[in-house]
């Protein structure tokens, strides 16, 4: 929000607070009829003023079109599902598929990984129902469907040869599940600051979130204003709210400041979050205790080393947390990127990608 808009909104908010206090005094205190009338009028004017200011701001945010509304966007169809995505490099080179975080975000912050395309065939995609991929019904937003989409991409772009997978945050959780399901199809695996990979870790997970009043007010205001956001489909308002909640709040009062250096989240770029995907996938992943337990058990028999990457400033999913998760794999190593938080590929792409490249170049162990 521009400083001028912030100043106007603050002025209107203060006027509204003063008017409300005046109304309370008029209700329970002594005030003339004229004073009561003026207080009521002032409150109404302040409310209208705030709504108009914020409405002007919201109208300036256009929710991006998905592939469904704009078929000119890069995309591919796998397993009958349309996904927004791009490929970089030569299909003759070893394939690397990068899986973005969230759930319910997009691959925009992983675009620096296309630098690997001088040696690898890099595939980036927005997961089903989020980013610029078409929106789908809730019953299609499950862990099983996401694993099926990833497997379809593997079969399309790395059929007959082992694929290399990079999963960031939630993407790391998805990749580890896929690894437990299809270990024979996977070569190298990079888990960049993944969330909880098994039920026990998830049950004891502490996000260390210190929810502050200013952040709650921001979320509440965004929710109230979300119906005013303009967009190309019926999901636009919910997706705009998700963007505001997860990515658009600046300053040190964010719910996610513990992920970043100096507790100051950077202004990260996302094309368009998917709120329904965020809700449905969190529920699907954390409710599937039995199925994920079987996948995790299979990870103990992998024959290849797994690379973990963590940002030194990430207090939530950083080095300490990842060292605890490394025990799930028979062979694992950890690279800590100094001076960055959770979004290492966006914050310091050179150092982060150098670590990934060195790992991907290592020869695979004989089966």
C-alpha positions in Angstrom: 0.0 0.0 0.0 1.4 3.4 -1.0 2.5 5.8 1.9 -0.2 8.3 0.9 -2.9 5.6 1.1 -1.5 4.4 4.5 -1.6 7.9 5.9 -5.2 8.5 4.7 -6.3 5.1 6.1 -4.7 5.9 9.4 -6.3 9.3 9.6 -9.7 7.7 8.8 -9.1 5.0 11.3 -8.3 7.5 14.0 -11.4 9.5 13.2 -13.4 6.3 13.4 -12.0 5.4 16.8 -12.6 8.9 18.2 -16.2 8.8 16.8 -16.8 5.4 18.4 -15.6 6.6 21.7 -17.9 9.6 21.4 -20.8 7.3 20.6 -20.0 5.2 23.7 -19.9 8.4 25.8 -23.2 9.5 24.2 -24.7 6.1 25.1 -23.6 5.9 28.8 -22.5 9.5 29.5 -23.9 12.9 29.5 -24.1 14.5 26.0 -26.4 16.9 24.4 -28.6 15.9 21.5 -26.5 18.0 19.2 -23.3 16.3 20.4 -24.8 12.9 20.0 -25.9 13.8 16.4 -22.5 15.1 15.6 -20.8 12.0 17.0 -23.0 9.7 14.9 -22.5 11.7 11.8 -18.7 11.7 12.4 -18.7 8.0 12.8 -20.6 7.4 9.6 -18.3 9.8 7.7 -15.2 8.1 9.1 -16.5 4.6 8.2 -17.4 5.7 4.6 -14.0 7.5 4.3 -12.1 4.3 5.4 -14.1 2.1 3.0 -13.6 4.4 0.1 -9.8 4.7 0.7 -9.4 0.9 1.0 -11.7 0.2 -1.9 -9.6 2.4 -4.1 -6.5 0.4 -3.0 -8.2 -3.0 -3.5 -9.5 -2.0 -7.0 -5.8 -1.5 -8.0 -5.1 -5.2 -7.4 -6.0 -7.3 -10.4 -6.1 -11.1 -9.7 -4.1 -12.8 -12.4 -5.7 -15.0 -15.0 -5.0 -18.7 -15.1 -4.3 -20.8 -18.1 -8.1 -21.4 -18.3 -8.7 -17.7 -19.1 -5.4 -17.1 -20.9 -4.4 -20.2 -23.0 -1.3 -18.2 -24.2 0.4 -18.8 -20.8 3.0 -21.6 -20.9 1.4 -24.9 -19.8 1.2 -28.6 -20.4 -1.4 -31.3 -20.0 -0.3 -34.4 -18.0 -2.6 -37.2 -16.9 -5.6 -35.2 -18.2 -4.7 -32.2 -15.9 -3.7 -28.8 -17.2 -0.8 -27.2 -15.3 0.9 -23.9 -15.8 4.6 -24.6 -16.3 7.8 -24.1 -18.3 10.8 -26.1 -19.3 14.3 -24.9 -19.7 17.3 -26.5 -21.4 17.8 -29.6 -23.6 15.5 -32.7 -23.1 18.6 -34.7 -23.8 20.1 -33.6 -20.5 19.2 -35.2 -17.1 15.8 -33.9 -15.9 15.3 -31.8 -12.8 11.7 -31.1 -11.7 11.3 -28.4 -9.1 8.3 -28.5 -6.8 7.2 -25.2 -5.2 6.1 -24.5 -1.6 2.8 -23.6 -0.1 0.6 -25.5 -0.4 -1.2 -23.1 -2.6 1.6 -20.9 -3.9 3.4 -21.0 -7.3 6.9 -21.5 -8.8 7.7 -17.8 -9.4 10.2 -17.7 -6.5 11.9 -20.8 -8.0 12.6 -19.3 -11.3 16.3 -18.7 -10.5 16.6 -22.5 -10.7 16.4 -22.2 -14.5 20.1 -21.3 -14.2 20.7 -25.1 -14.0 19.5 -25.5 -17.6 23.0 -25.3 -18.9 23.5 -28.8 -17.6 20.0 -30.1 -16.9 16.5 -30.1 -18.4 14.6 -28.1 -15.8 10.9 -28.4 -15.3 8.9 -25.8 -13.3 5.2 -26.0 -12.7 2.3 -24.6 -10.7 0.6 -27.4 -8.8 -3.0 -28.3 -9.4 -5.5 -25.6 -8.4 -2.9 -22.9 -7.6 -0.7 -20.3 -9.1 -1.7 -19.9 -12.8 -2.9 -23.4 -13.1 -6.7 -23.7 -13.6 -8.8 -23.9 -10.4 -10.5 -27.2 -9.7 -13.0 -28.7 -7.3 -12.0 -29.4 -3.8 -12.2 -33.2 -4.2 -9.4 -32.9 -6.7 -7.1 -31.2 -4.2 -5.6 -34.1 -2.3 -2.1 -35.5 -1.6 -2.9 -38.4 -3.9 -3.8 -36.2 -6.8 -0.7 -34.1 -6.3 1.5 -37.2 -6.2 -0.2 -38.4 -9.4 0.5 -35.1 -11.1 4.2 -35.3 -10.2 4.4 -38.8 -11.4 2.8 -37.9 -14.7 5.4 -35.1 -15.1 8.2 -37.7 -14.3 6.8 -40.1 -16.9 6.6 -37.3 -19.5 9.9 -35.7 -19.1 12.1 -38.4 -17.6 10.6 -41.7 -18.8 13.1 -44.6 -18.7 15.7 -42.7 -16.7 15.9 -41.5 -13.1 14.6 -38.0 -12.4 16.2 -35.4 -10.1 13.7 -33.7 -7.7 14.0 -30.3 -5.9 11.3 -29.6 -3.3 11.1 -26.3 -1.5 9.2 -26.1 1.8 5.8 -27.8 1.2 7.3 -29.0 -2.1 9.9 -30.9 0.0 7.1 -32.6 1.9 5.5 -33.6 -1.5 8.8 -34.8 -2.9 9.6 -37.0 0.1 6.2 -38.6 -0.2 6.8 -39.2 -3.9 10.2 -40.7 -3.0 8.6 -43.1 -0.7 6.0 -44.1 -3.4 8.4 -44.4 -6.4 12.0 -44.6 -5.1 13.0 -46.6 -8.3 12.2 -43.5 -10.5 14.3 -41.0 -8.5 18.0 -40.2 -8.7 19.0 -37.1 -6.7 16.8 -35.4 -4.2 17.1 -31.9 -2.8 14.9 -31.0 0.1 15.1 -27.2 0.7 13.7 -26.2 4.1 10.9 -28.8 4.0 8.1 -28.9 6.6 7.4 -31.9 8.8 8.0 -35.1 6.9 6.4 -37.6 9.3 3.5 -37.6 11.7 5.6 -37.5 14.8 7.5 -34.5 13.7 4.2 -32.8 12.6 2.6 -33.5 15.9 5.4 -31.8 17.9 6.0 -29.1 15.4 6.1 -25.6 16.8 5.8 -22.8 14.2 7.1 -20.3 16.8 4.5 -17.9 15.4 4.0 -14.9 17.5 0.7 -13.5 16.3 0.6 -9.8 16.8 -2.4 -7.5 16.9 -1.3 -5.5 13.8 -1.1 -8.6 11.8 -4.5 -9.8 12.9 -6.0 -6.5 12.0 -4.4 -6.7 8.6 -5.8 -10.2 8.0 -9.3 -9.2 9.3 -9.3 -6.1 7.1 -8.2 -8.1 4.1 -10.9 -10.6 4.6 -13.5 -7.9 4.8 -12.2 -6.3 1.6 -11.7 -9.5 -0.3 -15.1 -9.4 -2.0 -14.1 -6.2 -3.6 -11.0 -7.6 -5.4 -11.5 -7.9 -9.1 -10.5 -11.0 -11.0 -11.3 -13.4 -13.8 -13.2 -16.1 -11.9 -15.1 -17.0 -8.8 -12.0 -17.9 -6.9 -10.4 -14.4 -7.3 -11.6 -13.0 -4.0 -10.4 -15.9 -1.9 -7.1 -16.0 -3.7 -6.6 -12.3 -3.2 -7.2 -12.8 0.5 -4.6 -15.6 0.6 -2.1 -13.3 -1.1 -2.7 -10.7 1.5 -2.5 -13.2 4.4 0.7 -15.0 3.3 2.7 -12.6 1.1 1.7 -9.0 1.1 2.2 -7.9 4.7 5.4 -5.9 5.2 7.2 -5.2 8.4 8.2 -7.1 11.5 4.7 -8.0 12.7 4.2 -10.8 10.1 3.2 -14.2 11.2 6.1 -15.5 9.2 8.9 -13.2 10.3 10.7 -16.1 12.2 11.6 -17.5 8.7 13.8 -14.6 7.8 16.9 -12.6 8.7 16.3 -9.8 11.3 12.7 -11.1 11.5 11.9 -9.0 8.4 10.1 -10.9 5.6 11.1 -9.8 2.1 8.5 -8.7 -0.3 8.2 -12.0 -2.2 6.7 -12.3 -5.6 3.8 -14.7 -6.4 1.6 -14.7 -9.4 -1.5 -15.9 -7.6 -2.0 -18.1 -4.5 -4.8 -20.7 -4.4 -6.6 -20.5 -1.1 -8.7 -23.6 -1.7 -5.5 -25.6 -2.4 -3.9 -24.2 0.7 -6.8 -25.4 2.9 -7.4 -28.7 1.2 -3.8 -29.9 0.9 -3.0 -29.1 4.5 -6.0 -31.1 5.6 -5.2 -34.0 3.2 -1.5 -34.2 4.1 -1.8 -34.0 7.9 -4.9 -36.3 8.0 -3.3 -39.1 6.1 -1.2 -40.5 9.0 -1.4 -44.1 8.0 -0.6 -43.7 4.3 2.3 -41.3 5.0 3.7 -43.6 7.7 4.1 -46.3 5.0 5.9 -43.9 2.7 8.2 -42.7 5.4 9.1 -46.2 6.4 10.2 -46.9 2.8 12.6 -43.9 2.9 14.8 -45.9 5.4 15.8 -48.2 2.6 17.0 -45.6 0.0 20.4 -46.2 -1.6 21.1 -42.6 -2.4 22.1 -39.6 -0.4 19.5 -36.9 0.1 20.6 -33.2 0.3 18.9 -30.9 2.8 19.3 -27.1 2.4 18.4 -24.6 5.1 18.7 -20.8 5.5 20.8 -19.8 8.5 18.2 -17.2 9.5 15.2 -19.5 9.4 14.2 -20.1 13.0 11.3 -22.3 12.1 12.4 -24.7 9.4 16.1 -23.9 9.6 19.2 -26.0 10.3 18.2 -27.3 13.7 14.8 -28.6 12.5 16.3 -30.2 9.4 19.0 -32.0 11.4 16.2 -33.7 13.3 14.5 -34.7 10.0 17.7 -36.1 8.4 17.4 -39.2 10.5 14.5 -40.4 8.4 17.0 -41.2 5.6 19.9 -43.7 5.7 22.2 -41.1 4.0 21.6 -37.3 4.2 23.7 -34.2 4.2 22.9 -30.6 5.1 24.1 -27.4 3.5 23.4 -24.2 5.4 23.2 -21.0 3.4 24.4 -18.0 5.4 22.6 -14.7 5.4 19.3 -16.0 4.1 16.0 -17.3 5.5 13.4 -19.6 4.2 13.4 -18.4 0.6 17.0 -19.2 -0.2 16.6 -19.5 -4.0 15.1 -16.0 -4.1 17.3 -14.4 -1.4 20.7 -15.7 -2.5 20.2 -17.7 -5.7 24.0 -17.9 -6.5 25.0 -19.7 -3.3 21.9 -21.8 -3.1 22.1 -23.0 -6.7 25.9 -23.6 -6.5 25.2 -26.1 -3.7 22.4 -27.8 -5.7 24.6 -28.0 -8.8 27.5 -29.6 -6.9 25.2 -32.2 -5.5 23.5 -33.0 -8.8 26.8 -33.5 -10.4 27.7 -36.3 -8.0 27.5 -39.8 -9.6 24.7 -42.0 -8.4 25.5 -45.1 -6.4 25.2 -48.4 -8.1 21.9 -50.1 -7.2 
